[in-house]
Structures are given as C-alpha cells and as structure tokens.
Amino acid sequence: MRARPRVLWRSTGARALTPGVTMLFPGPVLEALERAPARPAIEHGDRVVTRGELLGLVARCADGLRARVLRPGSCVLVVAASTPEVYAAQLALHALGCLVGMARPGWGPGRLAEARAAGFDAVLTDAEVAELTAGSAGVVELGARPDDLARLTFTSGSTGRPKAPVQTYRAYSLAYRPDAWPPPLKALMANFERCLVHASLAGPVMMTYLGRTLVAGGVAIIPELPLAEAISAHRATATMMAPPVLGGLLDEGAELRGLRALVLGGAPAAPSLLERAADRLGPVIWQGYGQAEAGVIAMLTPDDVAAGRTGAVGRPLPAVQVSLRDGDGRPVPHGADGEVWVRSPHMMAGYWRAPELTGEVLRDGWLRTRDLGFLDRDGLLHLTGRTRDVIIVGAEVCHAGAIERVLAAHPDVEQAFVVGAPDRETGEAVHAFVVPAAGRAPDVGVLAALVPEALSAASAPKSITVIREVPLNAAGKPDKLALRPTGPSATR
C-alpha cells in the first residue's frame, strides 16, 4: 500500500518537512520559494510575482486539483500558455505525484485531438487554471515515489511524428538538485540572476531552466516583448535559444551585451557561429547537447569555445557514460565514427504507451541516440550525422550530416542544412541550403565541388540554395522538412 503523502507546506506558514522529502520534484523549487517569500520569483511582462505569491498559487491549485480526484499516477495534459499561473499548476500537479505533459504551441486541431485521446485522465486549460488559482489555499503535499512517472515530453517532431519520452520522478528531480549538478552546470547557473524564459514551457529546456533559476535564487522572466527587445528591456543575464535564433540576433545587431550566459541547444551550432558570438559577446557561450530521451549528454563551455574546440558539441557530463557503436551495437575503436549510445541517471523510462518504440532504443540499460559521432583524444564529443538522416541516391546511402559538415566548414557558410527529395533519375537527390557567414556571399559552384571531393559523387547536392534565415518548428529547432523541395528537382 502506498505510504500516506507527507506534508510539505501549509498556507498558514506552518512547516513540517521530513528529511529527504524535498529531494523529489517539485520539492527543491517549493523549498526555494518558501525560504525567501518576499523576493521576486517570476516577472511576467510588467507584473512581478513574489516567491510567496507563487507558492500561494501552487497551494490553491493543489487544493482544487485534489478536489478533481487527481492523485499519484494520474496522467494530465496541460494545454495552456506559459504564465506564472500555469507554471504553478504544473508544480501542484507534480506535488500530487501526477504524470504531466504539456501540448506544444502550434499544434493543429488534429494533432491536439490525437493527444487528448491518448489516454490522459484530465486536460488542463488556461480557463481551468484561472479557476483553480482563484480558489482556496490548502496543503501542498508530495505524493510521488522515486520510480513513479513524472514528466512526459512530446518531441518536436523534427524527424517525423512526435513521440513522448517519460521520466521517473527520480530522474526528473536530478535537474533541480544543486547537490547533483556537475561542475559545468554549477558554473553556468551562477549567471542565472535574471533568466529570460522566452519560449513555451512545453519544451524541456525552458521548463527546466525556469525551475533551476528559482532554486539558484534567481528571477525567471516570461516576456511579452520580441526576444531581441526583451533581452535588453528586462536586463536578462541568461537565456537559452537555438543556434539559428542567435544567428538572426547577431545579424540584426541586437543588444546582447548584458548576457553573462547564453545556452545554445536544439541543434549543433556551426563553429563559425560560435566564434562570431564569442567575438561579439565574450566568454558567455555555452552549448548543451542532449535529447528528451536522454537529458543533457554533453556541454561545451566558454573555455572550450575560447580554446577553439568549436567543432565539438561538448564533453560528456560526469554522470553520463558514452559508448560509440556500430550498426550491430558493438563498440568501435576509440576515435572512430559510430552511433552514440548513452547511459545516464537522467534517461527516460521509455516512450509513453509505445513499448515497440521503447524497445528500439533502450537496450540493457543503454539508450541509442541515433546520432553518429566520435570522441576525440581530449574526450570531447563530435557529431557527424543521424543514423536515419540519410538520402538514398541511386543505390548509395548518403548521410545528410556529413554533407552539412563539409559545407559548413567553408568560411563563407555559417550553417548548412541538407534534405532529400524524390528524383526521377536517382530515386532521391540531395538538396542543400546554406546560411551565409556575416558579410560573405557563398559561391554555390565552389561549395558544390567540395562535397564529391570530400565524400562521394552521389553525395553532391543537386541544388544549393542560399537562404538568409532558417525556418524553425514550434520547439525552436531548424525545420528541415519545411526546406524540402516539393516541385521538380532544381539544378545548381
């Protein structure tokens, strides 16, 4: 029989903490709020929500959610905007021990209906959150056990239909425990005095860094201004974004000098972008490599960028084991290319209600990332492509990542993206899209000649298009599917 939930906090101010109780999420966040109730927690536009006020919102939501017969193990889908109230509702759901997922912005009616019908016990909307936060404040209790399922994260769907990795409370809570943070993360979080949370809390990066900021004593900012204006207007000291977003801000001449930490993720940043950003902003650029399935795998620090290690995605974190393997799952020699397998305490328990998909990537305690890469002699991880990001030209398998790497190595190119499209002659053909480096004008003829020389004739792009900005999906990642040609194949 499940043990009775233990009291964490009472709205009257009484406190009855049991040692070790607050190790599980949202305990670390709630404790941080209670320690300094008068200090700001979240700035939402011009509104300031103190830590005590946020804790009160959590208490009201918890009381109302219990009245709806939600309990440990209940599966709840949140379909709402990113606001202090919605964040409070999510904290309350986790306090009850629920499994919580959040719909991604931009989902169409069909995708949303599909998610709603996927077996959730409840769906929480903005209107329902407003009703909850207007109610009475009860007692916030922690009802989860370490191996209960905590968080469901819909993937961005950048390589196909979105999946939903789930983490246990044991794994999910590690991100919010300073005692479990590796040295690079501790150094990074020292700069999060004012963190700009400018994208949806449906993404793991924004949700995680909001909570980490509160635990570290900082203020989270949910802006109502465009990103370029918000960074300076809100005096942000830290934020997170995808590499194409940073490239656009640099091209616009956005005021970014107040940032002390800028975390890049979602896709590897080109070396030229990392170097340009460091030249402009100083030693503030961090790059995180990870997946919803695996958590953070490696981090590239400002020191790495300054040392010219910009071709890597970072050094694996101390708690993460990395193994490079061939297609049969056997280790490859050190320094050789292979598929990246990882073992980590942050790993998912599996894909939600998809045992066949889970069995494809989880084996004997290891996770297949489906990324290809190698470890250099200094122990840094480099990515070279995706096992499934392939284009079959004639009978030859061409890896999009390898072609992108060749093109992005040219000084005129800041980023390169490669997709395949049907072709009458070869079945599929390679099509490349390049973003120019600042002040440069790439010669597509020169770029086209690089690929067959470095790789193979089949890998040569049938078309190379110069683009000024990259389309992004709802998660802020490059949307390569949006670049795919739909008409007859073009020529260079």
N, C-alpha and C positions, 0 to 999 in steps of 0.2 A: 504494500500500500504506500502511496506517495506521502512523504512527510508533510506536515502542515506548513504552508508558506510562513516565512519569518518576517516580522515587522521590520521595515527599513526606515520609514519616516512617517511621522504623524503631522497633520496640518497644524496642530496646536503648538508644534515646536518640540514636543517630547521625542526622544530618540532612544531606540533600543536595538543597537547593532550587535549582531552575533559575529565573533571573529571569523573572517573568511567569507562572510556572506556577500560582501560587495565585490568580490573578485569577478563575479559574473555580470555581464552587461544587463541592464544599464547601471549597475551599482556604482562603478567608478565615476560616471557622469553625475549621478544624483548626489553622491558624496561631495563632489567638487562644487555643485550648486549650493549645497547646504552649508559648506564651510564659509562662504562669503556671500550671503543673500543680498547685500546692498550693491554689490558690484554688477556691472553690465554683463549680460550673457550673450544676447543677440541684438544687433541693430538691423531693423527691417525698414529700409527706406529711411525716413526721418524719425521713426519710432525706436525707442530703446526699451528692451525687456530685461529687467534685472534677473539675477540668478534666483532670487527668492520668488519672483513672479513666475519664472519658467517652472520652478518646482511646484508652485501652486497650480499651474496649468496641468502638469503631469498628474497631480493628485485628483483634480476634477475629472480628467479623462479616465483615470484608473477606476474611479468610483462609478462613472457612467458605463464603462466597458464591462465591469463586473455585473452590473445590472442587466446587461445584454447576454449574460450567461457565457461570456468568453472566459476561457480557463487555459491552464497549461496544455499545450498541444493544439489549440485552436489555430486554424490557418486563416489569415486575414490579408486581404488585398487592399492597399491604400491607393485610391485614385483621387489625388488632390495635388494642389500646388505646393511649392516649397515655402512654408511660412513657419513662424515660431510655434503656432498652434498645432500645425501638422507634425512638426518635429516632436512636440510634447506628447502628442497622441501616439507616436511611434515608441517613444520611451515608455509610455504607460503600457502599451501592448507587450513590449518586451519584459516589463516588470511583472506582468501577469504570466509570462512564460509562453507567449504565443509564437507561432511561426509567422513572420511578417514579410510581405513582398510589396513593392511599390511599382505601379504602372509607369512606364516611360512616357514622357511627353511626345506628342506627335503620333501616337498610335491611332490608326483609323478605327472606325466603329467595329469592323470585322475582327481586328486583332484584339480589341478591348473586350468584345463579347466572348471571344475564344478564351481569353484569360479568366474572365468572370466565371465561365462554365467549367473551369479546370479543376474544381473541387474545393474552392475556398468556403469556409464556414461563414464568412462575413466580408462585406465590401464597405470600406470606409471612405466617404466623400467629403469634400470641403464643407458642405452643409451639415453633415453629421458631426464633423469635428467642431464646428461652431456651436452646435447644440451641446456637445459634451463639455466644452470649456466654459459654458455658461451655467453649468450645474454646480452642485455642492462638492466640496473637497473632502475626500475620505482618506483612507490609509493606503500608502504605497507599500506594496509587499513584493518580495522577489519569490516567484513561484517556479522558476525553471531549475532543472538539474543540468549538470555539465553536458550530458550526452543528448539532451533534448535538442530538436531542431530550432534554430533561432532566426536565420535570415535567408530569404530567397531572393536572388538577384537575377532578373531577366537579363540575358546577354544582349548586346547591342544589335545582334543580327547582321553584323557586317560581313559574315561569310555564309549566310544562309538564314534559316528560320531560327528565331531566338530560342535559347534553351534556358533552363533555370537551375543553376547550381545552388545547393543549400549548404549552410554551415551549421555546425552544432554551436551551442552556447559556449562550450569550452574553447572552440577555435575562434569564434567571432569575438569573444571577450578579450583576446590577447591584444587586439589592436588598440584597446583603451586602457591598458595597464602599463604605466610608465616603468614598472619593475621588469616588464617583459620586452621593453623596447630595446632593440640593438643600438650600439653606439651611434651609427649614422642617423638613425631616426631621432634619438635624443638630441643630437646636434641640430638637426633640422627643426624640431619643434621649439627650440629656444627662440626661433624667429617668428613664431606664430602669435605675436601680441595682438594683431588685428588681421584675421583671416577672411578673405573675400570668398564666399561660397556662392558663386555666380551661376551655377547650373543645377539641374534637378537633383534632389536627394534620392532619386531612383537609382542613380549611379553610385557604385561603392566608394569612389574616391571622394565625392562631395560629402556623402553621409559620414564616412569615417573621419575625415579631417574636421568636420564640424564638431563631432564629439571629442576628438583629440584636443582640439583647441580649447574647449571648455575644461577638460581635465588638466591641461597645461596652464590654466589660469588666464587664457586669452579671451578675446571677444570675437564672435563669429558675425560676419556681415552678410546679410542677404539683400543685395542691392535692387533698386528699381530703375537704375540707370544702365545704359550700354556699358559693356565691360571696360572699354578704353577710358570712359569718363569716370566710372565707379572706382577704379584703382586709385586715381588721384583724389577724387572728391571725398572718398571715405578714408583716405590716408592708410590704405592697406599696406601691411608689412609682408604679407604672404598670400599666395593664391596658387591655384592649380589649373592647368589647361593642356590641350592637345598641341603638338608642335605646329600644325598649320595655323592655329589661332595666334600663337606667338609670332609666327612669321608675318601674319597680317598686321599685328600691332606694331611690329618694328617697321614695316613698310609705311604705315600711317604716321609714324613719328609720335606714337602715343607716349605720354609721360609715365614712365615706369620706374623712375629712379628711387622712389620711396620703398620699393620692394627689397626685402632682405632675404627672401626665399621664394623661388618660383619653381614649382614642381611640374615637370612635363610627364605626360603619360598618354596611354591610348594607342600609341604607335611610336616606334623608334624615331628620334629626331636625327636629321641628317647632320653629319659633322660640321658642315658649313653653317647651319643654323645655330648649333651650339656655340660655335666660335664667334659668330656675329653677335649673338645675345650676350655672351660673356664680355666681349669688347665694349658693348654698349652699356651693360648694366653692372659689370663687375662680377665678383665671385658669389653669385646668388643662384646659379642654375643647377637644379637637381633633376635627375631623370629616374623615374621608377619604372621597372619592368615587372609586370605581373599579369594575372588573369583572374577573372571572377572565380574560376575553378581552383586557383592555387594561392590566391592572395599575392602579396608582394614577393617576388623572387630575388630581384637584384636591384641595387641602387647605384647610380653614377653620381658622384659628389662634385661640388665645385672644385675641389682639389684635383679630381680626375680630369675635369674639363681643362683646368689650367695646365695640367701636365700633358695635354694633347691626346688623351685616351678617348677621343670623341667617336671612335668607330665602335666602341663597346656600348652595351646597354647597362653595364654596371657590374659590381662584384656581388655574388650571391650573399644574402644575409647569413649571419652565423647559424641560425636555426634551420636553414634551408640546405638540403642536400641536392646536388645537381649531378645527373648522370647523362652522358651523351651516348645514344644507342643507335644501332642500325635498324632496318625495317623489320627484323625479326626479334627486336628487343635485346640484342646482345651489345655490350659495351664496345665502343670504338676506341682506337688508340688516342692517347692524350694529344690534343691539338687538331685532331681530325674532325671533319663535319659529321654531325649526327643529329638525331631528334632529341630535343631537350626533355628529359624526364626529371621530375622533382619529387622530393618527399619533404613535407613541411607540416608543422602543427597548425598552420592556417588553412590547410587544404579543405576542400568541400567534402561533405559526406557522400555526395552523389548528385545526380540530376533529379530534380523533383519529379516523382512519378514516371521515371523513364529508366528502368533497370537495364534495358538493352544499351542505351547510350552510355550509361554509367559504366557498364562492363567493357565498353570500347576504350575507355581512358583510364580507369582505375584498375591497377593490377599489383597484387602483393604489396599494398601499401604505397605504391608509386603512382604518380599521375603523368600521363602522356600529355604534353602541352600541344603537340602537333607543330611546334615551332622547330626550325632547323637552326643549328648554330655550332659554335665551338668555344672552348676555353683557351685563352692564350697563356703564355708562360707566366704571366703575372696573376693568373686566376680570374681575369675579367671575362665576362660572357659576351660573345658577339652573336648576333642573329643573322642568318643568311637567307631565310625564307620560311615558307609554310609547307608542310607535307601535302596539303590539299590545295595549295595555291599554285596549281600547275596548269599549263596550257599544252595541249597535245597538238603539235604541228607536224602533219604527216603522221609518222609513227614515232616521233621523238618527243619525250617528256621535257618540257622547258619550265623551269621554276621562275615564277614572276619575281620573287625576292632577289634572286641572283641577277636578273636583268636590271631591276631597280637599283641594286647596289653599284653596278657598272656605270649606269647613267648618272647617279647621284655623286659619284666620285669626280666627275668633271667640274672644274672650278666655276663654270657658268651656270651650274644647276644646284639649286638649294634642296629640292625634293623631287622624287620621281615616283610615278605610280604606273603599274603595268596591269593590264587586263587582257583577257582573251575574248574573242568574238568569233561567231561562225564564219567560215570562209569556204567558198565554192571549190577552191583548188586544194587546200590543205586540211580541210575539216575545221580547224581553228587557226587563228592568226593572232600574233602578238601586237597589241596597240599600247603605245606609251604616252604618258602625259607628264610634262616636266614644268616645274615652277622655277623661274629664273632666279639666280642669286642676285642680290641687290646691285643695281647698276649694270647688269650683264644682259646680253642678248644671245642666247644659245643658237648655234648653227645646227639645225636638225640633221643635216648631211654628215657633219662631223660626229655627232652623237650616234647616228645610225651605224657608222663604221666601227665604233668602239665595241659593240655587242658581239658581232660574229668573231672579231679578233680575240676577245676575252673568253667567249663561251662557245657558241656554235652558230652555223649558218641558220639553223632552224629558229634560234632564239632571236634573230634580228627582227626588230619591230617592223611591221608592215606600215605603220603610221606613227609619227611622233608629233604631238600637238603641244604647243607652248600655252600654258594657262597661267593666269595671274593669281587665282585662288582655288583652293580645293573644296569641293562640296563636302559638307560634314553631315553625318547622320545625327539622330536625336541624342546620342551619347557623346557627341563632340569628336567622334573619330572620323578619319578620312573615309568617305563613302565611295569606294572604288566601283561599286555596282552602278552608281549614277554616272560614272565616266564611260561605261561600256557603250561602244557604238551600236546603234540599232539599225542603221541603214547598210547599204553595200559597203564593203571594206574600202577604206581610203588608202591612198598611197602616200609615200613620203614626199 
